[in-house]
Amino acid sequence: MEIILYSKPQCHLCHEAKELLETLCASVGLTYQEIDIYTDDALLEKYQWMIPVITVDGMVIDWGKVSYHKLKAALHP
């Protein structure tokens, strides 16, 4: 399972999403990758108004104010 958190620096929603991901991933033995959208112009254009964005296997699970319940459902199929 490939889990990606698209984020940007100094984003309080990104920080909250990261805390949720760390907790949920640890509970099931998964890892995730965090990508700063400012490192890639295409990602910046695609996600600039949605940050943070969490994808699982390329599918957007949630964005903005990330829901614990949506994320848990995606990581515990």
C-alpha positions, 0 to 999 in steps of 0.5 A, spaced: 500 500 500 503 506 497 500 512 502 502 519 500 501 525 504 502 531 499 503 538 504 507 544 504 511 548 509 508 551 515 501 548 514 497 547 520 492 542 517 498 538 514 501 538 521 494 535 523 494 530 517 501 528 519 499 526 526 493 522 524 497 518 519 503 517 524 498 514 529 494 510 524 500 507 520 503 505 526 497 501 529 497 497 522 505 497 521 504 501 515 509 507 512 507 513 508 511 518 504 511 526 505 512 530 499 512 537 499 508 540 493 513 546 492 518 541 490 514 540 483 511 545 479 506 539 477 504 538 484 503 545 486 498 546 480 494 540 482 494 540 489 495 548 491 488 549 493 487 542 497 493 541 501 494 537 505 492 531 500 492 524 502 493 518 497 492 511 497 495 507 491 494 513 487 487 515 489 485 521 493 482 519 500 481 526 503 484 533 503 484 539 507 481 538 514 482 530 514 477 526 517 480 520 522 474 516 520 475 516 512 483 515 513 482 509 518 477 506 513 482 507 507 488 504 512 484 498 515 480 495 509 
